[in-house]
């Protein structure tokens, strides 16, 4: 049996879901429960606060990125050893990916879809400011809109007075929705935010811990915890997600890499579909190219749309020195004997001994906070040794055979990243000599020549700067070229989330292509480097992890 769950949702963004969910996780933990924290969607920031409150990794449940069929297995995996789970929703309860062709009653990737898949009851958090008797109509609509979603109760947030509370409780009684908590207005609980949302807990340091403690105390005092525990439920069945099983299945599906005499990465275009969606429609039309090649390449790398005759083309920038690093990805060799590494599984607490494999250095610290717990688990299952390091202060770990540069906020730490000259030089040298590098968003920025005027690693022939607008949304992408992660033609669901852009770019092979209102190509693939703004979820793409560890093994054995 899996732990029962409670889903924290709201009518709209900004209602206080994160405060309630984080405080509820902490309050339940204080009460003696082992709490599994989850977040719906591709959010990287809220799970950091969840993790502080729970004392275990916060995880994501995103049907768009991992596929509907993986949501329950990932839930069961993350809830192992727990007696209750708290799932924080995304945006409004029924908000998700906008798809005019979808026929299902709820949006893909919505909180409602995840609640329905888990069979878990929903607690609706309502920002009570401006509400009176009409709250009854709002609750009636949310309770009856879709029969697959069960509204189990409401928490009234930011209530102004005792009289206000009485009016709202009466409205809830009229539609038979129990009130599970009433929280007063407390502006001192606001956590500082910036252009992409809350400041990550890792960056916020002790202030984040104090904020989580305050949320916990607030919820413990104003929410009926026994009623929440009694309400929690679910109907999940089947096996838990297992990284070893996923990797084995990915290997069975994989098309063997072909070796080309040119020395480029092999692999014929794949006709296989990922388990989480059909192939996107790609246009064969060429977008009009700008007359300025730098403007064209910059638009390509950043994935931003240029108006009219300056729409993005199909090139991207990468330093010329990396061209010499192109070589085939070798299949993983048989397991070697030798050094063993004992790993503590963060989920179940069990200890597993694995044969020593290639060292994968994974950037962490304040500048690289965007990542999924399943990424590390898949790397370990594939035989790698994962060493987390902080590019703000550390050098490249000894014997690094592969480098992962995840997302985050390098623009907030550009000066300190630039000051670590030894690391920047080591990464540039590694790229030149064929070190496999997987860089997403913040990683892409770190590999450029400069970020807001501060020198970076100089692997990518482009400069980066803070931009005027946010780029946000899911993408149905196609891998345009073979790489250390994907074969050309692979169909991938990804997510963009950035407010930076690349400028003054050179030319190289683009990593991705997709179509929104126009054709877009984005990112760069040269040699063993795959760099892009597109975030992907490793649990939805286990073959990419298999290929990357195989490339690292080949690099290590040279």
Secondary structure in CASP SS format (residue, H / E / C, confidence):
PFRMAT SS
TARGET T0000
AUTHOR 0000-0000-0000
METHOD secondary structure of the structure
MODEL  1
X C 1.00
X C 1.00
X C 1.00
X E 1.00
X E 1.00
X E 1.00
X E 1.00
X E 1.00
X E 1.00
X E 1.00
X C 1.00
X C 1.00
X C 1.00
X C 1.00
X C 1.00
X C 1.00
X H 1.00
X H 1.00
X H 1.00
X H 1.00
X H 1.00
X H 1.00
X H 1.00
X H 1.00
X H 1.00
X H 1.00
X H 1.00
X H 1.00
X H 1.00
X H 1.00
X C 1.00
X C 1.00
X C 1.00
X C 1.00
X E 1.00
X E 1.00
X E 1.00
X E 1.00
X E 1.00
X E 1.00
X C 1.00
X C 1.00
X C 1.00
X C 1.00
X C 1.00
X H 1.00
X H 1.00
X H 1.00
X H 1.00
X H 1.00
X H 1.00
X H 1.00
X H 1.00
X H 1.00
X C 1.00
X C 1.00
X C 1.00
X C 1.00
X E 1.00
X E 1.00
X E 1.00
X C 1.00
X H 1.00
X H 1.00
X H 1.00
X H 1.00
X C 1.00
X H 1.00
X H 1.00
X H 1.00
X H 1.00
X H 1.00
X H 1.00
X H 1.00
X H 1.00
X H 1.00
X H 1.00
X H 1.00
X C 1.00
X C 1.00
X C 1.00
X C 1.00
X C 1.00
X E 1.00
X E 1.00
X E 1.00
X E 1.00
X E 1.00
X C 1.00
X C 1.00
X C 1.00
X C 1.00
X C 1.00
X C 1.00
X C 1.00
X C 1.00
X C 1.00
X C 1.00
X C 1.00
X C 1.00
X C 1.00
X C 1.00
X C 1.00
X C 1.00
X C 1.00
X C 1.00
X C 1.00
X C 1.00
X C 1.00
X C 1.00
X H 1.00
X H 1.00
X H 1.00
X H 1.00
X H 1.00
X H 1.00
X H 1.00
X H 1.00
X C 1.00
X C 1.00
X E 1.00
X E 1.00
X E 1.00
X E 1.00
X E 1.00
X E 1.00
X E 1.00
X C 1.00
X C 1.00
X C 1.00
X C 1.00
X C 1.00
X C 1.00
X C 1.00
X H 1.00
X H 1.00
X H 1.00
X H 1.00
X H 1.00
X H 1.00
X H 1.00
X H 1.00
X H 1.00
X H 1.00
X C 1.00
X C 1.00
X C 1.00
X C 1.00
X C 1.00
X C 1.00
X E 1.00
X E 1.00
X E 1.00
X E 1.00
X E 1.00
X E 1.00
X E 1.00
X E 1.00
X E 1.00
X C 1.00
X C 1.00
X H 1.00
X H 1.00
X H 1.00
X H 1.00
X H 1.00
X H 1.00
X H 1.00
X H 1.00
X H 1.00
X H 1.00
X H 1.00
X H 1.00
X H 1.00
X C 1.00
X C 1.00
X C 1.00
X C 1.00
X E 1.00
X E 1.00
X E 1.00
X E 1.00
X E 1.00
X E 1.00
X C 1.00
X C 1.00
X H 1.00
X H 1.00
X H 1.00
X C 1.00
X C 1.00
X C 1.00
X E 1.00
X E 1.00
X C 1.00
X C 1.00
X E 1.00
X E 1.00
X C 1.00
X C 1.00
X H 1.00
X H 1.00
X H 1.00
X H 1.00
X C 1.00
X H 1.00
X H 1.00
X H 1.00
X H 1.00
X H 1.00
X H 1.00
X H 1.00
X H 1.00
X H 1.00
X H 1.00
X H 1.00
X H 1.00
X H 1.00
X H 1.00
X H 1.00
X H 1.00
X H 1.00
X E 1.00
X C 1.00
X H 1.00
X H 1.00
X H 1.00
X H 1.00
X H 1.00
X H 1.00
X H 1.00
X C 1.00
X E 1.00
X C 1.00
X C 1.00
X C 1.00
X C 1.00
X C 1.00
X C 1.00
X C 1.00
X C 1.00
X C 1.00
X H 1.00
X H 1.00
X H 1.00
X H 1.00
X H 1.00
X H 1.00
X H 1.00
X H 1.00
X H 1.00
X H 1.00
X H 1.00
X C 1.00
X C 1.00
X C 1.00
X C 1.00
X C 1.00
X C 1.00
X C 1.00
X C 1.00
X C 1.00
X C 1.00
X C 1.00
X C 1.00
X C 1.00
X C 1.00
X C 1.00
X C 1.00
X C 1.00
X C 1.00
X C 1.00
X C 1.00
X C 1.00
X C 1.00
X C 1.00
X C 1.00
X C 1.00
X C 1.00
X C 1.00
X C 1.00
X C 1.00
X C 1.00
X C 1.00
X C 1.00
X C 1.00
X C 1.00
X C 1.00
X C 1.00
X C 1.00
X C 1.00
X C 1.00
X H 1.00
X H 1.00
X H 1.00
X H 1.00
X H 1.00
X H 1.00
X H 1.00
X H 1.00
X H 1.00
X H 1.00
X C 1.00
X C 1.00
X C 1.00
X C 1.00
X C 1.00
X H 1.00
X H 1.00
X H 1.00
X C 1.00
X C 1.00
X C 1.00
X C 1.00
X E 1.00
X C 1.00
X C 1.00
X C 1.00
X C 1.00
X H 1.00
X H 1.00
X H 1.00
X H 1.00
X H 1.00
X H 1.00
X C 1.00
X C 1.00
X C 1.00
X C 1.00
X C 1.00
X C 1.00
X C 1.00
X C 1.00
X C 1.00
X C 1.00
X C 1.00
X C 1.00
X C 1.00
X C 1.00
X E 1.00
X E 1.00
X E 1.00
X E 1.00
X E 1.00
X C 1.00
X C 1.00
X C 1.00
X C 1.00
X C 1.00
X C 1.00
X E 1.00
X E 1.00
X E 1.00
X E 1.00
X E 1.00
X C 1.00
X C 1.00
X C 1.00
X E 1.00
X E 1.00
X E 1.00
X E 1.00
X E 1.00
X E 1.00
X C 1.00
X C 1.00
X C 1.00
X C 1.00
X C 1.00
X E 1.00
X C 1.00
X C 1.00
X H 1.00
X H 1.00
X H 1.00
X H 1.00
X H 1.00
X H 1.00
X H 1.00
X H 1.00
X H 1.00
X C 1.00
X C 1.00
X C 1.00
X E 1.00
X E 1.00
X E 1.00
X E 1.00
X E 1.00
X E 1.00
X C 1.00
X C 1.00
X C 1.00
X C 1.00
X C 1.00
X C 1.00
X C 1.00
X C 1.00
X C 1.00
X E 1.00
X E 1.00
X E 1.00
X E 1.00
X E 1.00
X E 1.00
X C 1.00
X E 1.00
X C 1.00
X C 1.00
X H 1.00
X H 1.00
X H 1.00
X C 1.00
X H 1.00
X H 1.00
X H 1.00
X H 1.00
X H 1.00
X H 1.00
X C 1.00
X H 1.00
X H 1.00
X H 1.00
X H 1.00
X H 1.00
X H 1.00
X H 1.00
X H 1.00
X H 1.00
X H 1.00
X H 1.00
X H 1.00
X C 1.00
X C 1.00
X C 1.00
X E 1.00
X E 1.00
X E 1.00
X E 1.00
X E 1.00
X C 1.00
X H 1.00
X H 1.00
X H 1.00
X H 1.00
X H 1.00
X C 1.00
X C 1.00
X C 1.00
X E 1.00
X E 1.00
X C 1.00
X C 1.00
X E 1.00
X E 1.00
X C 1.00
X C 1.00
X C 1.00
X C 1.00
X C 1.00
X C 1.00
X C 1.00
X E 1.00
X E 1.00
X E 1.00
X E 1.00
X E 1.00
X E 1.00
X E 1.00
X E 1.00
X E 1.00
X E 1.00
X E 1.00
X E 1.00
X E 1.00
X E 1.00
X E 1.00
X E 1.00
X E 1.00
X C 1.00
X C 1.00
X C 1.00
X C 1.00
X C 1.00
X C 1.00
X C 1.00
X C 1.00
X C 1.00
X C 1.00
X C 1.00
X E 1.00
X E 1.00
X E 1.00
X E 1.00
X E 1.00
X E 1.00
X E 1.00
X E 1.00
X E 1.00
X E 1.00
X E 1.00
X E 1.00
X E 1.00
X C 1.00
X C 1.00
X C 1.00
X C 1.00
X C 1.00
X E 1.00
X C 1.00
X C 1.00
X E 1.00
X E 1.00
X E 1.00
X E 1.00
X C 1.00
X C 1.00
X C 1.00
X E 1.00
X E 1.00
X E 1.00
X E 1.00
X C 1.00
X E 1.00
X E 1.00
X E 1.00
X C 1.00
X C 1.00
X E 1.00
X E 1.00
X E 1.00
X E 1.00
X C 1.00
X C 1.00
X E 1.00
X C 1.00
X C 1.00
X H 1.00
X H 1.00
X H 1.00
X C 1.00
X H 1.00
X H 1.00
X H 1.00
X H 1.00
X H 1.00
X H 1.00
X H 1.00
X H 1.00
X H 1.00
X H 1.00
X H 1.00
X H 1.00
X H 1.00
X H 1.00
X H 1.00
X C 1.00
X C 1.00
END
